[in-house]
Amino acid sequence: MKQNNQNQIIYFFPYPQIGGVEKNFLIISNYISTLFKKTYLITGNKIDYKVDKKIELITTSNFWSIINRRLFFIICAFKLYLICIKLKKSIIFSFQGNFYAIIVSILLKRKIIIRSNLSPDGWKASGFKKKIFKFLLSKSDLIIVNSNDFKKQMKKDFKINPTTIFNPINSKEIKKLSIYKSKIKLFTNKTINMINVGRLVKQKNQIEILHALVKLKESIKNYRLLLVGDGPDKLYLQNFINKNKLRKFVQIIFVKNPYKFIKMSDVFILSSKFEGLPNVLLEAACLNKYIISSNCKTGPKEIIKEYKYGKLYKTGNSKKLYIELKQLNKNKLSSNTKNFSLNLTAFDAKKNLEKYSNAIKKLL
């Protein structure tokens, strides 16, 4: 890409954690930075991934996030304000804390790109919030969302017409990281081995899978579930597992590389209450796993429609999930020879990164 020497880009991503958004940021920022003479990243002081050496880090101590997450975002926004004053020809690209970044862009009359990662359902808690968000979103120069259903929701709820660009998935890297020598002890050759990967938080709703497993009590010995993640709901989930005597069948672990565990499983389950375009479903699809997903807003329906190897169940309905689990057949899962991952061309990394490049060039 031809570099634009008249501009600098400032990425605003205050609170990165290991997950889909962080992976997307890494791929997108490293690609887009080649368009600009200077690039900066405002973030917390703990970086668990490698950013391009060209990107200058402006960090804020995570100490403030422990005291108060909102205060932490405000401090990061103030740093954004200060560097924007210094860099007169800068453009802001916000991946998180978008409304804080928009306020800075309004005050300093700077162009801003925001990438929205989650369905706006969480923003509509009250009419007052909705009006504020609608006003702030209208001040953005470019809004990027990661699914078509997400775009429809934004148009309906906020009268905003964002640009849809799917998450860029590096399938070669995923397959490389999925290589393993032996299975985890929890999984056996005779059991239906299931996996869920995600932060252990209310939004990801792993408790729904556990409720479905309790309903499978007559045939529970034929099932195994691995929950890969960490978060505030871990103790709550573990207590449920212990109380309902599921310890032989369910295990919770945390690893930075979940791909080898996805690879050794038979079924990937997503139980989220809402998403944007769940990276983890695309990653499971890259590894040709059978998928059972909640039909949450937004993204799963679009992925399953393209992928053609999975089922959706009604969000929040553990009984429907139980029915899908009960119908699983180990022999059918093991004997699959068709490479359904070939259906994922819409999510190709190169194709979607070029869309980012073209959209941003129009603003420069």
C-alpha positions as MATLAB code, in Angstrom:
seq = 'MKQNNQNQIIYFFPYPQIGGVEKNFLIISNYISTLFKKTYLITGNKIDYKVDKKIELITTSNFWSIINRRLFFIICAFKLYLICIKLKKSIIFSFQGNFYAIIVSILLKRKIIIRSNLSPDGWKASGFKKKIFKFLLSKSDLIIVNSNDFKKQMKKDFKINPTTIFNPINSKEIKKLSIYKSKIKLFTNKTINMINVGRLVKQKNQIEILHALVKLKESIKNYRLLLVGDGPDKLYLQNFINKNKLRKFVQIIFVKNPYKFIKMSDVFILSSKFEGLPNVLLEAACLNKYIISSNCKTGPKEIIKEYKYGKLYKTGNSKKLYIELKQLNKNKLSSNTKNFSLNLTAFDAKKNLEKYSNAIKKLL';
ca = [
       0.000    0.000    0.000;
       1.101    3.543   -0.725;
       1.980    5.437    2.431;
       0.197    8.696    3.216;
       2.948   10.974    4.546;
       0.543   13.738    5.559;
      -1.235   11.773    8.273;
      -0.680    9.934   11.522;
      -3.016    7.317   12.945;
      -3.719    6.845   16.645;
      -5.222    3.511   17.683;
      -7.384    3.712   20.794;
      -7.585    0.337   22.550;
      -7.375    0.943   26.329;
      -8.062   -2.481   27.812;
      -6.877   -5.405   25.655;
      -7.531   -8.936   26.885;
      -6.885  -12.222   25.117;
      -9.809  -12.812   22.772;
     -11.292  -12.231   19.347;
     -11.169   -8.426   19.427;
      -7.492   -8.479   20.357;
      -6.640  -10.896   17.548;
      -8.519   -8.730   15.072;
      -6.765   -5.616   16.317;
      -3.358   -7.207   15.854;
      -4.056   -8.247   12.260;
      -5.825   -5.021   11.248;
      -3.459   -2.526   12.907;
      -0.323   -4.183   11.575;
      -1.783   -4.026    8.061;
      -3.267   -0.525    8.185;
      -0.166    1.050    9.775;
       1.682    0.775    6.457;
      -0.624    3.514    5.140;
       0.701    6.100    7.598;
       3.948    7.886    8.294;
       3.537    7.552   12.072;
       1.344    5.258   14.134;
       0.527    5.235   17.836;
      -1.397    2.962   20.206;
      -3.003    4.164   23.433;
      -3.505    1.145   25.682;
      -2.990   -0.405   29.119;
       0.553   -1.261   30.147;
       0.102   -5.029   29.762;
       0.362   -6.172   26.149;
      -0.148   -9.918   25.658;
       0.390   -9.864   21.917;
       2.963   -8.555   19.454;
       2.175   -5.274   17.740;
       4.166   -4.006   14.797;
       7.451   -2.361   15.864;
       6.401    0.679   13.868;
       3.535    1.346   16.307;
       4.600    3.555   19.224;
       2.951    2.515   22.491;
       1.447    5.107   24.834;
       0.526    3.148   27.944;
      -1.572    3.756   31.032;
      -1.061    1.746   34.186;
      -3.671   -0.991   34.642;
      -3.663    0.025   38.313;
      -6.431    2.484   37.439;
      -8.581   -0.245   35.903;
      -8.480   -2.117   39.227;
      -9.807    0.949   41.041;
     -12.450    1.780   38.436;
     -12.669    0.648   34.801;
     -14.541    3.787   33.719;
     -11.907    6.005   35.350;
      -9.242    4.027   33.486;
     -10.983    4.703   30.152;
     -11.267    8.405   30.991;
      -7.521    8.586   31.718;
      -6.790    6.866   28.399;
      -9.136    9.295   26.639;
      -7.258   12.219   28.230;
      -4.002   10.789   26.849;
      -5.685   10.554   23.467;
      -6.683   14.225   23.789;
      -3.107   15.275   24.604;
      -1.475   13.369   21.750;
      -4.103   14.620   19.296;
      -3.184   18.192   20.249;
       0.451   17.367   19.548;
      -0.254   15.544   16.264;
      -2.150   18.086   14.197;
      -2.726   15.788   11.215;
      -3.783   12.690   13.106;
      -6.767   10.421   12.551;
      -8.233    8.303   15.376;
      -9.052    4.622   14.965;
     -10.956    3.323   17.987;
     -11.313   -0.391   18.730;
     -12.696   -0.048   22.246;
     -14.167    2.659   24.451;
     -15.519    4.187   21.260;
     -17.692    6.831   22.891;
     -14.754    8.265   24.856;
     -12.748    8.477   21.636;
     -15.640   10.134   19.766;
     -15.902   12.848   22.418;
     -12.188   13.620   21.960;
     -12.654   13.756   18.176;
     -15.567   16.186   18.566;
     -13.600   18.481   20.898;
     -10.571   18.602   18.595;
     -12.425   18.283   15.279;
     -10.472   15.184   14.273;
     -11.579   12.468   11.912;
     -12.433    9.219   13.657;
     -12.977    5.617   12.589;
     -14.695    3.346   15.039;
     -14.840   -0.421   14.847;
     -17.814   -1.755   16.775;
     -17.337   -5.321   17.993;
     -20.559   -6.276   19.790;
     -24.248   -6.182   18.918;
     -25.791   -2.869   20.071;
     -28.311   -4.722   22.273;
     -26.164   -3.801   25.274;
     -26.401   -0.103   24.431;
     -30.195    0.043   24.534;
     -30.637   -0.365   28.267;
     -32.526    2.929   28.457;
     -34.000    5.525   26.105;
     -31.578    8.130   27.485;
     -28.526    5.994   26.715;
     -29.850    5.240   23.253;
     -30.190    8.955   22.445;
     -26.650    9.704   23.639;
     -25.173    6.802   21.686;
     -27.106    7.762   18.567;
     -25.764   11.322   18.786;
     -22.154   10.218   19.340;
     -22.248    7.601   16.593;
     -23.542   10.193   14.141;
     -20.338   12.213   14.698;
     -18.076    9.403   13.469;
     -16.510    9.661   10.022;
     -16.535    5.901    9.477;
     -18.196    3.124   11.469;
     -17.110   -0.426   10.745;
     -19.115   -3.427   11.945;
     -18.257   -7.080   11.425;
     -21.520   -8.652   10.260;
     -24.468   -7.797    8.031;
     -26.986   -8.455   10.803;
     -25.021   -6.005   12.945;
     -25.333   -3.415   10.168;
     -29.106   -3.950    9.977;
     -29.408   -3.463   13.730;
     -27.429   -0.225   13.626;
     -29.630    1.116   10.826;
     -32.803    0.138   12.657;
     -31.878    1.264   16.171;
     -29.633    4.268   15.533;
     -30.417    5.319   11.933;
     -26.703    4.791   11.182;
     -25.424    3.140    7.989;
     -22.092    1.508    8.902;
     -19.687   -0.372    6.637;
     -19.579   -4.150    7.018;
     -16.121   -5.730    6.959;
     -15.837   -9.288    8.227;
     -13.161  -10.296   10.731;
      -9.944  -11.199    8.881;
      -9.138  -14.798    9.760;
      -5.630  -16.180    9.283;
      -6.550  -19.810    8.605;
      -2.943  -20.888    7.928;
      -1.816  -19.646   11.337;
      -4.783  -21.284   13.078;
      -4.074  -24.650   11.457;
      -0.393  -24.374   12.334;
      -1.179  -23.689   15.998;
      -3.726  -26.531   16.137;
      -1.135  -29.322   15.809;
      -1.017  -31.592   18.868;
       0.694  -34.849   19.856;
      -1.816  -36.313   22.294;
      -5.334  -35.565   23.505;
      -6.223  -34.049   26.844;
      -7.122  -36.791   29.337;
     -10.700  -35.519   29.613;
     -11.411  -36.507   25.996;
     -11.678  -40.160   24.986;
     -12.126  -41.893   21.648;
     -15.595  -43.140   22.620;
     -17.074  -39.942   24.063;
     -18.566  -36.932   22.276;
     -15.925  -34.311   23.061;
     -17.258  -30.758   23.202;
     -15.505  -27.439   23.693;
     -16.378  -23.828   24.403;
     -13.741  -21.079   24.206;
     -14.387  -17.623   25.619;
     -14.152  -15.314   28.597;
     -16.039  -16.630   31.606;
     -18.536  -13.779   31.802;
     -22.324  -13.412   31.716;
     -22.316  -12.456   28.024;
     -20.684  -15.770   27.010;
     -23.307  -17.641   29.056;
     -21.435  -20.944   29.577;
     -23.886  -21.800   32.375;
     -26.432  -22.614   29.653;
     -24.249  -25.473   28.381;
     -23.944  -26.841   31.917;
     -27.729  -26.734   32.383;
     -28.121  -28.685   29.133;
     -25.620  -31.279   30.391;
     -27.618  -31.743   33.591;
     -30.633  -32.581   31.403;
     -28.474  -35.259   29.721;
     -28.090  -37.135   33.018;
     -29.211  -40.481   31.530;
     -26.466  -40.405   28.902;
     -24.020  -37.955   30.481;
     -21.248  -40.563   30.570;
     -21.066  -40.328   26.773;
     -20.233  -36.613   26.836;
     -17.223  -34.501   27.773;
     -17.037  -30.702   27.911;
     -13.921  -28.519   28.047;
     -14.417  -24.859   28.926;
     -11.379  -22.830   27.860;
     -11.246  -19.362   29.383;
     -10.957  -17.234   32.485;
     -13.010  -14.490   34.047;
     -15.250  -13.431   36.942;
     -17.751  -16.289   36.404;
     -15.170  -19.049   36.900;
     -16.028  -19.765   40.559;
     -19.767  -19.636   39.818;
     -19.374  -22.173   36.998;
     -17.082  -24.431   39.041;
     -19.539  -24.438   41.956;
     -22.347  -25.435   39.568;
     -20.184  -28.257   38.195;
     -19.417  -29.532   41.708;
     -23.010  -29.214   42.958;
     -24.434  -31.128   39.987;
     -21.748  -33.849   40.053;
     -20.313  -32.966   36.654;
     -16.633  -32.995   37.636;
     -15.938  -36.242   35.751;
     -17.415  -34.789   32.580;
     -16.492  -31.086   32.602;
     -13.174  -29.296   33.011;
     -12.251  -25.598   33.039;
      -8.784  -24.551   31.855;
      -7.097  -21.405   30.591;
      -4.528  -21.432   27.775;
      -3.296  -18.783   25.337;
      -3.435  -21.215   22.437;
      -6.869  -22.924   22.372;
      -6.566  -24.188   18.791;
      -5.063  -27.584   19.588;
      -7.925  -28.230   22.005;
     -10.489  -27.193   19.390;
      -8.772  -29.528   16.940;
      -8.956  -32.525   19.270;
     -12.672  -31.947   20.002;
     -15.705  -33.203   18.045;
     -18.081  -30.283   18.598;
     -17.702  -26.575   19.236;
     -20.461  -24.887   21.274;
     -21.155  -21.152   21.441;
     -23.722  -20.122   24.062;
     -23.388  -16.318   23.954;
     -26.244  -13.909   24.684;
     -24.890  -11.455   22.092;
     -21.843  -11.076   19.858;
     -20.635   -9.075   16.869;
     -19.150  -11.682   14.583;
     -17.692  -14.329   16.916;
     -14.089  -14.969   15.904;
     -14.090  -18.229   17.784;
     -16.790  -19.699   15.523;
     -14.714  -18.850   12.479;
     -11.665  -20.436   14.110;
     -13.618  -23.604   14.892;
     -14.889  -23.612   11.306;
     -11.316  -23.266    9.990;
     -10.582  -26.491   11.854;
     -13.668  -28.142   10.321;
     -15.494  -28.671   13.608;
     -19.220  -29.321   13.890;
     -20.759  -26.202   15.481;
     -23.750  -25.744   17.750;
     -24.396  -22.065   18.428;
     -26.972  -19.849   20.040;
     -28.764  -17.797   17.412;
     -27.728  -14.626   19.205;
     -27.392  -11.155   17.749;
     -25.214  -10.916   15.765;
     -23.027  -13.108   13.550;
     -23.608  -16.835   14.233;
     -26.427  -17.123   11.705;
     -24.251  -15.589    8.965;
     -21.350  -17.905    9.745;
     -23.428  -21.095    9.880;
     -25.193  -20.137    6.637;
     -21.826  -19.960    4.841;
     -20.143  -22.815    6.688;
     -23.027  -25.323    6.313;
     -21.818  -27.626    9.087;
     -23.682  -26.862   12.274;
     -26.941  -25.948   13.994;
     -28.405  -22.919   15.709;
     -30.596  -23.028   18.799;
     -32.755  -20.322   20.359;
     -30.667  -18.014   22.539;
     -31.227  -18.545   26.243;
     -33.022  -21.874   25.794;
     -31.032  -24.674   27.463;
     -33.777  -27.160   26.565;
     -33.230  -26.519   22.837;
     -29.493  -26.872   23.350;
     -30.090  -30.153   25.219;
     -32.097  -31.467   22.233;
     -29.232  -30.628   19.852;
     -26.699  -32.305   22.131;
     -28.866  -35.406   22.547;
     -28.983  -35.856   18.765;
     -25.197  -35.888   18.342;
     -23.703  -39.077   16.982;
     -20.044  -39.921   17.618;
     -19.701  -42.106   14.525;
     -21.104  -39.432   12.202;
     -18.852  -36.767   13.730;
     -15.767  -38.973   13.447;
     -16.460  -40.122    9.899;
     -16.848  -36.666    8.361;
     -14.498  -36.350    5.376;
     -15.890  -33.203    3.765;
     -13.839  -30.027    4.242;
     -16.558  -27.545    5.174;
     -13.922  -24.892    5.959;
     -13.600  -24.307    2.205;
     -16.928  -22.449    2.420;
     -15.339  -19.592    4.409;
     -14.083  -17.497    1.469;
     -16.160  -14.472    2.594;
     -13.979  -14.259    5.719;
     -10.613  -14.443    3.942;
      -8.020  -12.235    5.658;
      -6.537  -10.656    2.534;
      -9.944   -9.807    1.068;
     -11.195   -8.113    4.248;
      -7.953   -6.260    4.998;
      -8.133   -4.721    1.529;
     -11.653   -3.527    2.383;
     -10.234   -1.801    5.472;
      -7.554   -0.165    3.372;
     -10.002    1.079    0.737;
     -12.452    2.446    3.316;
      -9.741    4.341    5.212;
      -8.150    5.784    2.067;
     -11.424    7.571    1.311;
     -11.005    9.571    4.533;
      -7.426   10.673    3.902;
];
